[in-house]
Protein backbone atom coordinates (compact mmCIF):
# COMPACT_ATOMS: atom_id res chain seq x y z
CA UNK A 1 0.00 0.00 0.00
CA UNK A 2 1.28 3.47 -0.92
CA UNK A 3 0.19 7.03 -0.16
CA UNK A 4 -0.17 8.90 -3.43
CA UNK A 5 -0.76 12.60 -4.13
CA UNK A 6 -2.61 13.37 -7.38
CA UNK A 7 -2.72 16.99 -8.52
CA UNK A 8 -5.69 17.57 -10.79
CA UNK A 9 -7.32 14.76 -8.84
CA UNK A 10 -10.87 15.99 -9.50
CA UNK A 11 -10.30 16.14 -13.24
CA UNK A 12 -11.15 13.67 -15.98
CA UNK A 13 -7.98 11.59 -15.91
CA UNK A 14 -7.04 12.32 -12.30
CA UNK A 15 -10.34 11.01 -10.93
CA UNK A 16 -10.11 7.76 -12.90
CA UNK A 17 -6.55 7.34 -11.66
CA UNK A 18 -7.72 7.87 -8.08
CA UNK A 19 -10.33 5.12 -8.58
CA UNK A 20 -7.70 2.62 -9.70
CA UNK A 21 -5.18 3.44 -6.98
CA UNK A 22 -7.78 3.27 -4.22
CA UNK A 23 -9.09 0.04 -5.72
CA UNK A 24 -5.72 -1.63 -5.30
CA UNK A 25 -5.40 -0.46 -1.68
CA UNK A 26 -3.40 2.76 -1.97
CA UNK A 27 -4.28 5.95 -0.11
CA UNK A 28 -4.93 9.00 -2.29
CA UNK A 29 -4.64 12.71 -1.56
CA UNK A 30 -6.33 14.55 -4.43
CA UNK A 31 -5.40 18.22 -4.91
CA UNK A 32 -7.40 20.39 -7.31
CA UNK A 33 -8.34 24.07 -7.59
CA UNK A 34 -11.50 23.04 -9.51
CA UNK A 35 -10.80 25.43 -12.39
CA UNK A 36 -11.47 22.57 -14.83
CA UNK A 37 -11.98 19.69 -12.37
CA UNK A 38 -15.30 18.89 -10.72
CA UNK A 39 -16.19 17.49 -7.31
CA UNK A 40 -18.84 15.37 -9.05
CA UNK A 41 -16.00 13.25 -10.49
CA UNK A 42 -14.83 12.23 -7.01
CA UNK A 43 -17.95 12.50 -4.82
CA UNK A 44 -18.19 8.71 -4.71
CA UNK A 45 -14.73 8.63 -3.09
CA UNK A 46 -15.33 10.98 -0.16
CA UNK A 47 -16.71 8.26 2.10
CA UNK A 48 -13.65 6.04 1.60
CA UNK A 49 -11.16 6.04 4.50
CA UNK A 50 -8.13 6.17 2.20
CA UNK A 51 -9.23 9.27 0.29
CA UNK A 52 -8.54 12.94 1.08
CA UNK A 53 -9.40 15.97 -1.02
CA UNK A 54 -7.64 19.35 -0.79
CA UNK A 55 -8.84 22.35 -2.78
CA UNK A 56 -5.63 24.18 -3.70
CA UNK A 57 -3.83 25.77 -6.66
CA UNK A 58 -0.47 24.02 -7.03
CA UNK A 59 0.99 27.12 -8.68
CA UNK A 60 1.29 28.17 -5.04
CA UNK A 61 3.42 26.38 -2.44
CA UNK A 62 2.37 22.75 -1.96
CA UNK A 63 2.69 20.76 1.26
CA UNK A 64 1.08 17.50 2.37
CA UNK A 65 1.54 16.34 5.98
CA UNK A 66 2.75 12.81 6.61
CA UNK A 67 4.48 10.27 4.42
CA UNK A 68 4.09 10.44 0.63
CA UNK A 69 5.27 7.64 -1.66
CA UNK A 70 4.40 9.19 -5.02
CA UNK A 71 3.43 12.60 -6.41
CA UNK A 72 1.45 12.47 -9.67
CA UNK A 73 1.28 15.89 -11.34
CA UNK A 74 -1.85 15.91 -13.52
CA UNK A 75 -2.99 19.47 -12.80
CA UNK A 76 -3.36 21.57 -15.95
CA UNK A 77 -5.99 22.74 -18.38
CA UNK A 78 -5.79 20.10 -21.11
CA UNK A 79 -8.32 21.24 -23.71
CA UNK A 80 -7.72 24.05 -26.23
CA UNK A 81 -10.93 25.70 -25.00
CA UNK A 82 -9.48 25.83 -21.48
CA UNK A 83 -5.86 26.74 -22.10
CA UNK A 84 -6.74 29.41 -24.68
CA UNK A 85 -9.08 30.93 -22.08
CA UNK A 86 -6.52 30.56 -19.26
CA UNK A 87 -3.13 30.99 -20.95
CA UNK A 88 -1.23 32.44 -18.00
CA UNK A 89 -2.66 29.92 -15.52
CA UNK A 90 -1.65 27.14 -17.92
CA UNK A 91 1.92 28.41 -18.07
CA UNK A 92 2.02 28.81 -14.29
CA UNK A 93 0.80 25.29 -13.50
CA UNK A 94 3.33 23.86 -15.97
CA UNK A 95 6.21 25.86 -14.50
CA UNK A 96 5.49 26.87 -10.90
CA UNK A 97 3.20 23.90 -10.35
CA UNK A 98 5.84 21.48 -11.58
CA UNK A 99 8.49 23.17 -9.44
CA UNK A 100 6.28 23.06 -6.34
CA UNK A 101 5.27 19.43 -6.76
CA UNK A 102 8.85 18.37 -7.52
CA UNK A 103 9.81 20.10 -4.28
CA UNK A 104 7.20 18.06 -2.44
CA UNK A 105 8.51 14.83 -3.97
CA UNK A 106 12.08 15.76 -3.07
CA UNK A 107 11.17 16.59 0.53
CA UNK A 108 9.23 13.34 0.94
CA UNK A 109 11.65 11.08 -0.95
CA UNK A 110 8.74 10.22 -3.24
CA UNK A 111 8.50 9.06 -6.84
CA UNK A 112 7.49 11.91 -9.15
CA UNK A 113 5.16 11.27 -12.08
CA UNK A 114 4.64 13.99 -14.69
CA UNK A 115 1.61 13.91 -16.97
CA UNK A 116 2.97 15.38 -20.18
CA UNK A 117 1.31 15.34 -23.57
CA UNK A 118 1.63 14.55 -27.26
CA UNK A 119 1.37 18.32 -27.73
CA UNK A 120 5.12 18.49 -27.05
CA UNK A 121 5.47 17.19 -30.62
CA UNK A 122 3.51 20.18 -31.99
CA UNK A 123 2.55 19.80 -35.65
CA UNK A 124 4.87 16.83 -36.19
CA UNK A 125 7.13 16.37 -39.19
CA UNK A 126 7.88 12.79 -38.09
CA UNK A 127 5.06 10.24 -38.28
CA UNK A 128 4.24 8.32 -36.15
CA UNK A 129 5.86 10.15 -33.25
CA UNK A 130 8.54 8.40 -31.20
CA UNK A 131 9.78 9.65 -27.85
CA UNK A 132 13.08 10.60 -29.52
CA UNK A 133 11.38 13.19 -31.75
CA UNK A 134 11.99 16.74 -30.45
CA UNK A 135 8.85 18.21 -31.97
CA UNK A 136 7.76 21.11 -34.15
CA UNK A 137 6.19 23.66 -31.81
CA UNK A 138 5.39 27.33 -32.41
CA UNK A 139 6.40 28.88 -29.07
CA UNK A 140 4.60 32.18 -29.71
CA UNK A 141 1.40 30.76 -31.21
CA UNK A 142 -1.82 30.51 -29.18
CA UNK A 143 -1.30 26.78 -28.49
CA UNK A 144 2.26 27.45 -27.33
CA UNK A 145 1.09 28.22 -23.79
CA UNK A 146 0.20 24.54 -23.32
CA UNK A 147 2.87 23.01 -25.53
CA UNK A 148 5.74 24.96 -24.01
CA UNK A 149 4.44 24.59 -20.45
CA UNK A 150 4.62 20.83 -20.86
CA UNK A 151 8.01 20.92 -22.58
CA UNK A 152 9.35 23.04 -19.72
CA UNK A 153 7.83 20.70 -17.14
CA UNK A 154 9.57 17.73 -18.79
CA UNK A 155 12.91 19.59 -18.72
CA UNK A 156 12.48 20.50 -15.05
CA UNK A 157 11.50 16.94 -14.14
CA UNK A 158 14.63 15.55 -15.78
CA UNK A 159 16.75 18.28 -14.12
CA UNK A 160 15.48 17.16 -10.71
CA UNK A 161 16.19 13.55 -11.66
CA UNK A 162 19.76 14.33 -12.69
CA UNK A 163 20.57 16.90 -9.98
CA UNK A 164 18.67 15.52 -6.99
CA UNK A 165 18.24 11.85 -7.83
CA UNK A 166 14.44 12.06 -7.83
CA UNK A 167 12.79 8.86 -9.05
CA UNK A 168 10.85 10.25 -12.02
CA UNK A 169 8.30 9.13 -14.60
CA UNK A 170 7.16 11.09 -17.65
CA UNK A 171 4.16 10.06 -19.74
CA UNK A 172 3.21 11.68 -23.03
CA UNK A 173 -0.54 11.27 -23.25
CA UNK A 174 -2.27 11.14 -26.63
CA UNK A 175 -5.94 12.07 -27.09
CA UNK A 176 -7.82 10.33 -24.28
CA UNK A 177 -11.60 10.19 -24.01
CA UNK A 178 -14.32 8.54 -21.95
CA UNK A 179 -16.81 9.08 -19.12
CA UNK A 180 -16.35 12.19 -16.93
CA UNK A 181 -15.31 14.46 -19.76
CA UNK A 182 -17.12 17.77 -19.35
CA UNK A 183 -20.02 18.76 -21.59
CA UNK A 184 -18.08 21.89 -22.51
CA UNK A 185 -14.70 20.16 -22.54
CA UNK A 186 -13.95 21.42 -26.03
CA UNK A 187 -12.09 18.33 -27.21
CA UNK A 188 -13.26 16.71 -30.38
CA UNK A 189 -14.78 13.47 -29.02
CA UNK A 190 -16.91 15.19 -26.40
CA UNK A 191 -17.78 18.00 -28.83
CA UNK A 192 -19.10 15.57 -31.44
CA UNK A 193 -21.02 13.43 -28.94
CA UNK A 194 -22.74 16.37 -27.27
CA UNK A 195 -23.59 17.96 -30.61
CA UNK A 196 -24.96 14.66 -31.95
CA UNK A 197 -27.09 14.02 -28.87
CA UNK A 198 -28.54 17.53 -29.04
CA UNK A 199 -29.15 17.30 -32.79
CA UNK A 200 -26.78 20.20 -33.44
CA UNK A 201 -24.39 20.26 -36.41
CA UNK A 202 -21.07 18.47 -35.83
CA UNK A 203 -18.40 21.13 -36.29
CA UNK A 204 -15.32 19.99 -38.18
CA UNK A 205 -12.46 22.46 -38.34
CA UNK A 206 -10.81 22.36 -41.74
CA UNK A 207 -11.70 19.63 -44.21
CA UNK A 208 -11.60 16.85 -41.61
CA UNK A 209 -8.59 15.10 -43.13
CA UNK A 210 -6.37 15.82 -40.12
CA UNK A 211 -5.76 12.71 -38.04
CA UNK A 212 -5.78 11.81 -34.36
CA UNK A 213 -5.36 8.62 -32.35
CA UNK A 214 -7.97 8.17 -29.63
CA UNK A 215 -7.32 6.17 -26.44
CA UNK A 216 -10.16 5.13 -24.12
CA UNK A 217 -9.62 6.24 -20.53
CA UNK A 218 -9.67 2.68 -19.15
CA UNK A 219 -6.70 1.74 -21.34
CA UNK A 220 -4.89 4.99 -20.56
CA UNK A 221 -5.16 4.53 -16.79
CA UNK A 222 -3.94 0.95 -17.03
CA UNK A 223 -0.86 2.25 -18.83
CA UNK A 224 -0.35 5.04 -16.30
CA UNK A 225 -0.36 2.56 -13.43
CA UNK A 226 2.08 0.31 -15.28
CA UNK A 227 4.44 3.24 -15.84
CA UNK A 228 4.18 4.34 -12.21
CA UNK A 229 5.15 0.85 -11.09
CA UNK A 230 8.06 0.65 -13.54
CA UNK A 231 11.56 2.03 -13.10
CA UNK A 232 11.55 4.03 -16.33
CA UNK A 233 12.69 7.66 -15.97
CA UNK A 234 12.49 8.86 -19.58
CA UNK A 235 9.33 9.81 -21.51
CA UNK A 236 6.94 7.09 -22.64
CA UNK A 237 4.11 7.57 -25.15
CA UNK A 238 0.71 6.25 -24.06
CA UNK A 239 -2.02 6.32 -26.67
CA UNK A 240 -3.86 4.23 -29.20
CA UNK A 241 -1.77 3.88 -32.39
CA UNK A 242 -4.86 3.39 -34.57
CA UNK A 243 -5.17 6.61 -36.57
CA UNK A 244 -8.49 8.14 -37.67
CA UNK A 245 -9.36 11.27 -39.59
CA UNK A 246 -11.62 13.75 -37.83
CA UNK A 247 -14.20 13.07 -40.53
CA UNK A 248 -14.11 9.32 -39.73
CA UNK A 249 -14.60 10.09 -36.03
CA UNK A 250 -17.64 12.24 -36.85
CA UNK A 251 -19.17 9.41 -38.88
CA UNK A 252 -18.63 6.90 -36.05
CA UNK A 253 -20.26 9.26 -33.54
CA UNK A 254 -23.25 9.76 -35.84
CA UNK A 255 -23.65 5.99 -36.21
CA UNK A 256 -23.31 5.24 -32.49
CA UNK A 257 -25.71 7.99 -31.41
CA UNK A 258 -28.17 7.42 -34.24
CA UNK A 259 -28.19 11.18 -34.71
CA UNK A 260 -29.40 12.95 -37.83
CA UNK A 261 -27.06 15.89 -37.23
CA UNK A 262 -25.34 17.34 -40.27
CA UNK A 263 -21.62 18.09 -40.52
CA UNK A 264 -20.59 21.72 -40.62
CA UNK A 265 -17.09 22.88 -41.62
CA UNK A 266 -15.30 25.83 -40.02
CA UNK A 267 -11.88 27.43 -40.40
CA UNK A 268 -8.95 25.44 -39.03
CA UNK A 269 -7.47 26.99 -35.84
CA UNK A 270 -3.90 28.32 -35.84
CA UNK A 271 -1.20 25.63 -35.45
CA UNK A 272 -3.72 22.77 -35.38
CA UNK A 273 -1.67 19.58 -35.97
CA UNK A 274 -2.31 17.81 -39.25
CA UNK A 275 -1.29 14.39 -37.87
CA UNK A 276 -1.00 12.82 -34.46
CA UNK A 277 -0.18 9.13 -33.92
CA UNK A 278 1.93 7.57 -31.18
CA UNK A 279 4.67 5.05 -31.69
CA UNK A 280 4.10 2.87 -28.61
CA UNK A 281 7.06 0.52 -29.05
CA UNK A 282 8.56 1.63 -25.73
CA UNK A 283 5.26 1.13 -23.89
CA UNK A 284 4.93 -2.36 -25.34
CA UNK A 285 8.52 -3.30 -24.50
CA UNK A 286 8.86 -1.63 -21.10
CA UNK A 287 5.33 -1.93 -19.71
CA UNK A 288 3.83 -4.82 -21.68
CA UNK A 289 1.02 -2.38 -22.48
CA UNK A 290 -1.14 -1.65 -25.46
CA UNK A 291 -4.75 -0.46 -25.82
CA UNK A 292 -7.56 -3.00 -25.89
CA UNK A 293 -10.67 -0.84 -26.34
CA UNK A 294 -11.11 0.23 -29.95
CA UNK A 295 -12.78 3.44 -31.02
CA UNK A 296 -16.30 2.19 -31.74
CA UNK A 297 -16.60 0.38 -28.39
CA UNK A 298 -15.10 3.34 -26.55
CA UNK A 299 -17.46 5.71 -28.33
CA UNK A 300 -20.46 3.58 -27.34
CA UNK A 301 -19.40 3.61 -23.68
CA UNK A 302 -18.74 7.34 -23.77
CA UNK A 303 -22.08 8.07 -25.46
CA UNK A 304 -23.87 6.10 -22.72
CA UNK A 305 -22.27 8.40 -20.13
CA UNK A 306 -23.16 11.59 -22.00
CA UNK A 307 -26.75 10.44 -22.52
CA UNK A 308 -27.10 10.40 -18.72
CA UNK A 309 -26.01 14.03 -18.34
CA UNK A 310 -27.10 15.84 -21.52
DAPE-V540200 format. One record per residue. N is the residue number from 0. RES is the residue in one small letter. SS is DSSP state (helix for helix, strand for strand, loop for the rest). PSI is psi in degrees with one decimal (999 if undefined). NEAR is the number of other ideal C-beta (glycine too) atoms within 10 Angstrom. Layout:
N/RES/SS/PSI/NEAR + N/RES/SS/PSI/NEAR
//
This chain:
0/x/loop/136.3/10 + 1/x/loop/160.3/17 + 2/x/strand/118.3/19 + 3/x/strand/132.4/25 + 4/x/strand/128.9/28 + 5/x/strand/111.9/27 + 6/x/strand/145.0/30 + 7/x/loop/26.5/28 + 8/x/loop/-13.8/28 + 9/x/loop/7.1/26 + 10/x/loop/-177.1/30 + 11/x/helix/-62.0/26 + 12/x/helix/-41.8/24 + 13/x/helix/-38.8/26 + 14/x/helix/-37.9/27 + 15/x/helix/-37.5/20 + 16/x/helix/-41.2/27 + 17/x/helix/-41.7/29 + 18/x/helix/-49.2/16 + 19/x/helix/-42.4/15 + 20/x/helix/-43.1/25 + 21/x/helix/-36.3/17 + 22/x/helix/-26.5/9 + 23/x/loop/5.5/9 + 24/x/loop/1.6/9 + 25/x/loop/157.5/18 + 26/x/strand/146.3/20 + 27/x/strand/130.2/25 + 28/x/strand/109.5/21 + 29/x/strand/128.1/27 + 30/x/strand/130.2/28 + 31/x/strand/139.4/27 + 32/x/loop/1.1/20 + 33/x/loop/23.7/12 + 34/x/loop/-37.2/17 + 35/x/loop/-14.9/24 + 36/x/loop/173.6/25 + 37/x/loop/130.5/15 + 38/x/helix/-25.6/13 + 39/x/helix/-26.9/12 + 40/x/helix/-22.4/23 + 41/x/loop/6.5/24 + 42/x/helix/-27.5/12 + 43/x/helix/-9.9/11 + 44/x/helix/-16.0/19 + 45/x/loop/-28.5/10 + 46/x/loop/-7.6/7 + 47/x/loop/136.1/14 + 48/x/loop/-23.5/7 + 49/x/loop/6.1/16 + 50/x/strand/135.0/19 + 51/x/strand/138.9/18 + 52/x/strand/134.6/18 + 53/x/strand/121.7/16 + 54/x/strand/112.9/12 + 55/x/loop/146.7/17 + 56/x/loop/115.3/20 + 57/x/loop/-2.3/25 + 58/x/loop/-16.1/20 + 59/x/loop/166.5/11 + 60/x/loop/136.7/11 + 61/x/loop/129.1/25 + 62/x/loop/139.2/11 + 63/x/loop/119.9/18 + 64/x/loop/152.2/6 + 65/x/loop/-178.2/9 + 66/x/loop/145.3/11 + 67/x/loop/127.5/20 + 68/x/loop/-28.5/16 + 69/x/strand/142.1/21 + 70/x/strand/117.8/28 + 71/x/strand/110.7/31 + 72/x/strand/95.1/29 + 73/x/loop/1.6/27 + 74/x/loop/122.5/30 + 75/x/loop/141.9/29 + 76/x/loop/138.0/24 + 77/x/loop/-0.2/25 + 78/x/loop/142.5/20 + 79/x/helix/-38.1/18 + 80/x/helix/-41.2/16 + 81/x/helix/-49.3/21 + 82/x/helix/-19.1/26 + 83/x/helix/-26.1/16 + 84/x/helix/-27.3/14 + 85/x/loop/59.6/18 + 86/x/helix/-42.8/17 + 87/x/helix/-41.5/9 + 88/x/helix/-35.7/21 + 89/x/helix/-43.7/24 + 90/x/helix/-37.7/20 + 91/x/helix/-40.9/19 + 92/x/helix/-28.4/27 + 93/x/helix/-27.4/29 + 94/x/helix/-69.5/16 + 95/x/helix/-41.3/16 + 96/x/helix/-40.1/26 + 97/x/helix/-43.8/28 + 98/x/helix/-45.9/16 + 99/x/helix/-40.7/20 + 100/x/helix/-31.9/27 + 101/x/helix/-38.6/24 + 102/x/helix/-39.6/17 + 103/x/helix/-46.1/21 + 104/x/helix/-40.8/26 + 105/x/helix/-45.2/16 + 106/x/helix/-33.0/13 + 107/x/helix/-6.1/19 + 108/x/loop/35.6/12 + 109/x/loop/156.7/23 + 110/x/strand/141.0/20 + 111/x/strand/128.0/27 + 112/x/strand/115.7/25 + 113/x/strand/125.1/25 + 114/x/strand/99.1/26 + 115/x/strand/-162.4/22 + 116/x/strand/157.1/21 + 117/x/helix/-15.1/25 + 118/x/helix/-17.3/24 + 119/x/helix/-18.2/25 + 120/x/helix/-11.8/28 + 121/x/strand/-140.1/24 + 122/x/loop/92.8/18 + 123/x/loop/143.9/19 + 124/x/loop/0.9/12 + 125/x/loop/133.9/14 + 126/x/loop/128.6/15 + 127/x/loop/172.0/20 + 128/x/strand/124.9/25 + 129/x/loop/163.1/15 + 130/x/loop/-20.0/18 + 131/x/loop/-8.1/10 + 132/x/loop/130.8/17 + 133/x/loop/-11.2/10 + 134/x/loop/169.1/16 + 135/x/strand/81.0/14 + 136/x/loop/137.3/21 + 137/x/loop/105.1/14 + 138/x/loop/-19.7/11 + 139/x/loop/5.2/8 + 140/x/loop/168.4/15 + 141/x/loop/-31.3/14 + 142/x/loop/-13.2/22 + 143/x/helix/-24.8/20 + 144/x/helix/-34.8/22 + 145/x/helix/-48.0/26 + 146/x/helix/-49.8/26 + 147/x/helix/-30.6/22 + 148/x/helix/-42.3/27 + 149/x/helix/-36.3/26 + 150/x/helix/-41.4/22 + 151/x/helix/-42.6/16 + 152/x/helix/-35.1/26 + 153/x/helix/-44.6/21 + 154/x/helix/-41.8/11 + 155/x/helix/-39.4/16 + 156/x/helix/-45.2/25 + 157/x/helix/-31.8/17 + 158/x/helix/-41.6/13 + 159/x/helix/-34.8/21 + 160/x/helix/-46.5/18 + 161/x/helix/-38.5/11 + 162/x/helix/-33.3/9 + 163/x/helix/-1.9/13 + 164/x/loop/21.6/10 + 165/x/loop/136.9/20 + 166/x/loop/103.9/15 + 167/x/strand/155.8/22 + 168/x/strand/142.7/24 + 169/x/strand/121.2/23 + 170/x/strand/136.1/24 + 171/x/strand/107.4/23 + 172/x/strand/128.3/22 + 173/x/loop/156.4/25 + 174/x/loop/110.3/20 + 175/x/strand/143.8/28 + 176/x/strand/165.6/24 + 177/x/loop/-174.7/24 + 178/x/loop/148.0/19 + 179/x/loop/0.3/22 + 180/x/loop/147.3/24 + 181/x/loop/153.2/20 + 182/x/loop/-37.4/14 + 183/x/loop/29.8/12 + 184/x/loop/-38.7/21 + 185/x/loop/-7.8/18 + 186/x/loop/159.0/20 + 187/x/helix/-38.9/23 + 188/x/helix/-50.4/25 + 189/x/helix/-38.6/21 + 190/x/helix/-52.2/23 + 191/x/helix/-43.4/27 + 192/x/helix/-46.9/26 + 193/x/helix/-43.7/22 + 194/x/helix/-42.7/21 + 195/x/helix/-42.6/24 + 196/x/helix/-29.4/19 + 197/x/helix/-8.3/12 + 198/x/loop/14.3/11 + 199/x/loop/160.1/14 + 200/x/loop/142.1/14 + 201/x/strand/119.4/25 + 202/x/strand/116.6/14 + 203/x/strand/127.2/22 + 204/x/strand/123.8/15 + 205/x/loop/-157.4/15 + 206/x/loop/-1.5/11 + 207/x/loop/5.4/18 + 208/x/loop/-12.2/12 + 209/x/loop/148.4/19 + 210/x/strand/152.6/18 + 211/x/strand/164.7/22 + 212/x/strand/120.0/23 + 213/x/loop/125.2/27 + 214/x/strand/126.6/25 + 215/x/strand/143.1/24 + 216/x/helix/-34.0/22 + 217/x/helix/-43.7/17 + 218/x/helix/-43.8/21 + 219/x/helix/-46.0/26 + 220/x/helix/-37.5/20 + 221/x/helix/-39.6/19 + 222/x/helix/-38.8/23 + 223/x/helix/-43.7/27 + 224/x/helix/-41.9/17 + 225/x/helix/-39.8/17 + 226/x/helix/-42.2/20 + 227/x/helix/-41.3/19 + 228/x/loop/-6.5/13 + 229/x/loop/-179.1/15 + 230/x/loop/22.2/9 + 231/x/loop/123.1/18 + 232/x/loop/-23.7/16 + 233/x/loop/162.8/14 + 234/x/loop/143.5/19 + 235/x/strand/127.9/25 + 236/x/strand/134.8/26 + 237/x/strand/113.6/28 + 238/x/loop/172.2/28 + 239/x/loop/120.6/27 + 240/x/loop/-5.0/18 + 241/x/loop/121.8/12 + 242/x/strand/134.1/16 + 243/x/strand/146.1/18 + 244/x/strand/158.9/16 + 245/x/helix/-34.0/20 + 246/x/helix/-42.2/18 + 247/x/helix/-39.5/15 + 248/x/helix/-44.1/23 + 249/x/helix/-41.6/22 + 250/x/helix/-38.7/16 + 251/x/helix/-43.6/19 + 252/x/helix/-41.5/26 + 253/x/helix/-40.1/18 + 254/x/helix/-45.5/13 + 255/x/helix/-38.5/21 + 256/x/helix/-18.6/21 + 257/x/loop/22.1/9 + 258/x/loop/150.8/19 + 259/x/loop/16.5/8 + 260/x/loop/146.6/18 + 261/x/loop/167.4/10 + 262/x/strand/132.1/15 + 263/x/strand/130.3/11 + 264/x/strand/139.6/14 + 265/x/strand/170.3/10 + 266/x/loop/142.2/8 + 267/x/loop/131.7/14 + 268/x/loop/159.0/13 + 269/x/loop/133.6/10 + 270/x/loop/20.1/15 + 271/x/loop/125.4/14 + 272/x/loop/140.1/17 + 273/x/loop/-26.8/13 + 274/x/loop/147.6/19 + 275/x/loop/113.0/23 + 276/x/loop/125.0/21 + 277/x/strand/141.0/27 + 278/x/loop/115.9/18 + 279/x/loop/26.5/25 + 280/x/helix/-44.3/13 + 281/x/helix/-40.4/19 + 282/x/helix/-39.8/26 + 283/x/helix/-45.0/12 + 284/x/helix/-42.7/10 + 285/x/helix/-33.8/15 + 286/x/helix/-5.9/21 + 287/x/loop/44.4/9 + 288/x/loop/140.0/22 + 289/x/loop/155.1/14 + 290/x/loop/150.0/24 + 291/x/loop/-27.1/11 + 292/x/loop/116.8/20 + 293/x/loop/169.1/13 + 294/x/helix/-42.5/22 + 295/x/helix/-44.8/12 + 296/x/helix/-44.6/12 + 297/x/helix/-39.7/24 + 298/x/helix/-41.7/24 + 299/x/helix/-43.2/14 + 300/x/helix/-34.5/17 + 301/x/helix/-39.4/23 + 302/x/helix/-40.6/23 + 303/x/helix/-40.3/11 + 304/x/helix/-48.1/15 + 305/x/helix/-31.6/18 + 306/x/helix/-32.5/11 + 307/x/loop/-13.3/8 + 308/x/loop/-12.9/12 + 309/x/loop/999/12
//
